[in-house]
Amino acid sequence: MVAVTSIIRVQQLVLGDIDRALRPLGLTFARYEVLMLLHFSRRGALPVGKIGARLQVHPASVTNAVDRLEQDGFVVRSTNPNDRRGVIASLTDDGRVCALAASERLNPVFQAFPLGSGELDELTDALRTVRQAFGDFH
């Protein structure tokens, strides 16, 4: 119980800092993740299903994030030419600007994490084990 409570509390603290950093841009962390995934993709575009797989989130969550990003003008949807049933989300110029601005706002949050690189690697490995035990990785 102590470990679980600690994990939940750290998540609340970190997410609070992330929310405060992203709120002025009208973003949530989930939408930021989608923007950055598209930003780092070769073409600035990915099939929506692939976004969910890479971020390891439920398809409904991706659809909701892409819906909101599209409403905000940060992504556009198009039919996948390789699979007419599929949808591709593409980053717009405004989306790229927003992604970079969000990263600038989040860098201090990420850099303030009070662990060294070796400790971060150990923490990431330990949390990966927990996530795998809960079936988080497919």
Residue pairs with C-beta under 8 A, 6 or more apart in sequence:
14 109
14 113
15 29
17 109
17 112
18 29
18 106
18 109
19 28
19 29
21 102
21 105
21 106
21 108
21 109
22 28
22 29
22 32
22 102
22 105
22 106
24 105
25 98
25 101
25 102
25 105
26 72
27 35
27 98
27 102
28 65
30 57
30 61
30 65
31 65
31 68
31 69
31 74
32 99
32 102
32 106
33 55
33 65
34 51
34 55
34 62
34 65
34 66
34 69
34 75
34 89
35 69
35 74
35 75
35 91
35 95
35 98
35 99
35 102
36 99
36 102
36 103
37 46
37 51
37 54
37 55
38 44
38 45
38 46
38 51
38 75
38 89
38 90
38 91
38 95
38 99
39 91
39 95
39 96
39 99
39 100
43 90
44 90
44 91
44 96
45 88
45 89
45 90
45 91
46 54
46 88
46 89
47 80
47 83
47 86
47 87
47 88
47 89
48 59
48 62
48 63
48 66
48 77
48 86
48 87
48 88
48 89
49 59
49 62
49 86
51 62
51 66
51 89
52 58
52 59
52 61
52 62
53 138
55 62
56 136
56 137
56 138
66 75
66 77
66 89
69 75
69 89
69 95
70 76
70 77
70 89
72 94
72 98
73 92
73 94
73 95
74 91
74 92
74 94
74 95
74 98
74 99
75 89
75 90
75 91
75 92
75 95
76 89
76 90
76 92
77 87
77 88
77 89
77 90
78 87
78 88
78 90
79 86
79 87
79 88
80 86
80 87
80 88
91 99
113 120
115 123
128 137
131 137
